[in-house]
Amino acid sequence: MLNRAKLLLWAQMIRKVEERLSRIKDIVERHPANRGSLIPVLQDIQEDFGYLSEEAVEELARLMGISANEMYGVATFYTQFRFSPPGRHRIQSCQGTACHVRGGQQILKELERRLGITAGQTTADGQFDLQRVACLGCCALAPVVAVDGKVYARMSAKKIPSVLSQYDDRKGMENA
């Protein structure tokens, strides 16, 4: 038999699920009821939740009458969509022409090495997610990395520990 604390926990979990499903329904209702609305609906869901969860895709499939497989097909075609929760800090490594010719690829590789992830992933502790971006629009400052929107100019692999330490509450990153 479940005790009162467990019943309260279950009730809280159910309320949270119902709230998320209600938010998804509200998003769908703000758009025309047709297949052409799929991308804007996916964008709005990702903006609201931070990513496209399996739960969200399944509910969206039910509400829009489009299979979850078709939705995944559309969403995986575009690099803007993510299927895992974002990290607390978003790192963007510019790979545009100016950054590329000034060592952008080496900076990205060093970020991957230090974080233990590849571009497009989130660290296991949820601290960081790393994105490879085509251009951050700061070509005169190349190469650049942005963390939570703050741009770090004229980056080098040697500067990465200093930048990461400003955002990381884990110990030992600088020696990785």
Backbone hydrogen bonds, N-H to C=O, Kabsch-Sander energy under -0.5 kcal/mol:
donor,donor_aa,acceptor,acceptor_aa,energy
7,L,3,N,-2.1
8,L,4,R,-2.5
9,L,5,A,-2.2
10,W,6,K,-2.6
11,A,7,L,-2.4
12,Q,8,L,-2.3
13,M,9,L,-2.4
14,I,10,W,-2.5
15,R,11,A,-2.3
16,K,12,Q,-2.2
17,V,13,M,-2.2
18,E,14,I,-2.7
19,E,15,R,-2.4
20,R,16,K,-2.4
21,L,17,V,-2.6
22,S,18,E,-2.2
23,R,19,E,-2.3
24,I,20,R,-2.0
25,K,21,L,-2.3
26,D,22,S,-2.4
27,I,23,R,-2.0
28,V,24,I,-2.5
29,E,25,K,-2.3
30,R,26,D,-0.8
30,R,27,I,-1.0
31,H,28,V,-1.6
34,N,32,P,-2.0
37,S,34,N,-1.8
38,L,35,R,-1.9
41,V,37,S,-2.5
42,L,38,L,-2.9
43,Q,39,I,-2.7
44,D,40,P,-2.3
45,I,41,V,-2.6
46,Q,42,L,-2.5
47,E,43,Q,-2.4
48,D,44,D,-2.2
49,F,45,I,-2.9
50,G,46,Q,-2.8
52,L,82,R,-2.9
53,S,51,Y,-0.8
57,V,53,S,-2.3
58,E,54,E,-2.6
59,E,55,E,-2.2
60,L,56,A,-2.7
61,A,57,V,-2.5
62,R,58,E,-1.9
63,L,59,E,-2.6
64,M,60,L,-2.7
65,G,61,A,-1.6
66,I,61,A,-0.8
71,M,67,S,-2.0
72,Y,68,A,-2.8
73,G,69,N,-2.2
74,V,70,E,-2.2
75,A,71,M,-3.1
76,T,72,Y,-2.8
77,F,73,G,-0.7
77,F,74,V,-0.7
78,Y,74,V,-0.8
78,Y,75,A,-0.5
81,F,78,Y,-1.1
88,R,126,G,-2.5
89,H,127,Q,-1.9
91,I,89,H,-0.6
91,I,129,D,-3.1
92,Q,90,R,-0.5
92,Q,146,A,-3.1
93,S,131,Q,-3.0
94,C,92,Q,-0.6
94,C,144,V,-1.6
95,Q,133,V,-2.5
100,H,96,G,-3.5
101,V,97,T,-2.6
102,R,98,A,-0.8
103,G,100,H,-1.5
104,G,99,C,-2.8
107,I,103,G,-1.9
108,L,104,G,-2.4
109,K,105,Q,-2.4
110,E,106,Q,-2.2
111,L,107,I,-2.4
112,E,108,L,-2.6
113,R,109,K,-2.4
114,R,110,E,-2.7
115,L,111,L,-2.5
116,G,112,E,-1.8
117,I,112,E,-1.1
120,G,130,L,-4.0
121,Q,118,T,-1.8
123,T,128,F,-2.9
126,G,123,T,-2.3
129,D,89,H,-2.2
130,L,121,Q,-2.2
131,Q,91,I,-3.1
133,V,93,S,-2.2
133,V,131,Q,-0.6
141,L,138,C,-2.3
142,A,139,C,-1.4
145,V,152,Y,-1.6
146,A,92,Q,-2.6
147,V,150,K,-2.4
148,D,90,R,-2.8
150,K,147,V,-2.3
151,V,149,G,-0.5
152,Y,145,V,-3.3
153,A,151,V,-0.6
154,R,141,L,-3.1
155,M,143,P,-2.9
159,K,156,S,-1.0
160,I,156,S,-0.7
160,I,157,A,-0.7
163,V,159,K,-1.9
164,L,160,I,-2.9
165,S,161,P,-2.2
166,Q,162,S,-0.7
166,Q,163,V,-1.1
167,Y,164,L,-1.8
168,D,164,L,-1.6
169,D,167,Y,-0.6
175,N,172,G,-1.1
176,A,173,M,-1.8
